[in-house]
Amino acid sequence: MMKNTAISLGDQNSMIFIILALLASVHQAAAQGTRFFRIAGPSATTITAFNPDGTLVWSNALAGATYTVQTVSVLPGRTNWVNYIQIPVTNRVNTNQLVVFNPPAGMAFIPAGSFTMGDTLDGESDAIPVTNVHVSEFYMASNLVSYGLWTNVYRYATAHGYSFFNSGTGKPVNNPSNYPVNNVDWFDVVKWCNARSQQAGLAPVYYTDANLSKVFTNGDPGYVSSLPVYANWTSSGYRLPTEAEWEKAARAGLSGQRFPWGDTISETQANYDGDTADFSYDLGPNGYNAIGSIGGTGPATSPVGSFAPNGYGLYDMAGNVCEWCWDWYDAPYAGGTDPKGPAMGSYKVFHGGRWNIDASNCRSANRLECAPADFYVDLGFRCALRAGK
């Protein structure tokens, strides 16, 4: 039996109103709206504090058990609670970061916790077997990298010794700046992340040597000379999310669901190619989403942030363009704590669905692979940042 402990307006009235006011005023939380939290688990717990830094302190946990922090935006009635994070506990008293009130610009805080990678809904080979994964806290970009952001950093990079194999494109109508960049290969993307880091005064993440002394700025070493790209995971700079980070961020606490918001999809929720005849969970309408025709000839991508965000405040985690991840493709996925995929491989992973493919590609568990030197009109990316100390 799952027992719930909610943050009560009766016994912590002044503190909760302060927290909710802060939640409504910051960029990341504003996209999510006002939030109330409670804890569900195998025993009743006691919430002792919700601190101004966004940490929740609670006690009476059973060691070895897993608890779930749930959230709701409207408290009266106390229905429609949804999962936010799962927390395996080893101590009776626990402190967990739920939100960050001043995240880096354009980034959303993804709290540390466990989730089930994959699902058993349709028997899709890319979704099974399901795997339990624990991911540490990190920041994820609220939006896909737009063509405007890409070109801004690209100009900086090429003026500071970087070279790229592809200049990237936006929507095929005058390359408008608020559409996601596409036609960018994996190697160019990680070099671009390094350039963005240096432009922002942050330490680059990617290097061409195991000693992490040679910043990756030129060439495609994994493709041309079979040399790997190394990542410094303690660096402060921009990087690609790992596959586990991407799926956890996409699910936003809803493990076991097909999509970031639930089990069905429609073209009011994402930019994809509708096919109601072959997929019972696709509510359509059929064909390419008309949003891809806005501002010029379609079908194509849609402006970043055109649809509602998921529970973590992230846009376009299903549809529009697929997104490069850090990992080499591995099947089945290993799972564990902060996995980063195999050390070597032939193909890199990408996730997220796309404007020109059916709804099955938009599933959070959908895993696709691609040679890191390849580039397509339906493949882009978003950035992540390290959080915590």
Secondary structure, 3 states (H helix, E strand, C coil): CCEEEECCCCCCHHHHHHHHHHHHHCHHHHHHCCCEEEEEECCCCEEEEECCCCEEEEECCCCCCEEEEEEECCCCCCCCCEEEEEEECCCCCEEEECCCCCCCCCEEEECCEEEEECCCCCCCCCCCCCEEEEECCEEEECCCCEHHHHHHHHHHHHCCCCCCCCCCECCCCCCCCCCECECCCHHHHHHHHHHHHHHCCCCCCEECCCCCCCECCCCCHHHHCCCCCEECCCCCCCECCCHHHHHHHHHCCCCCCCECCECCECCCCCCCEECCCCCCCECCCCEECHHHHCCCCCCCCCCCCCCCCCCCCCCCCCCCCEEEEEEECCCCCCCEECCCCCCCCCCEEEECCCCCCCHHHHCCCCCEEECCCCCCCCEECCCEEECCC
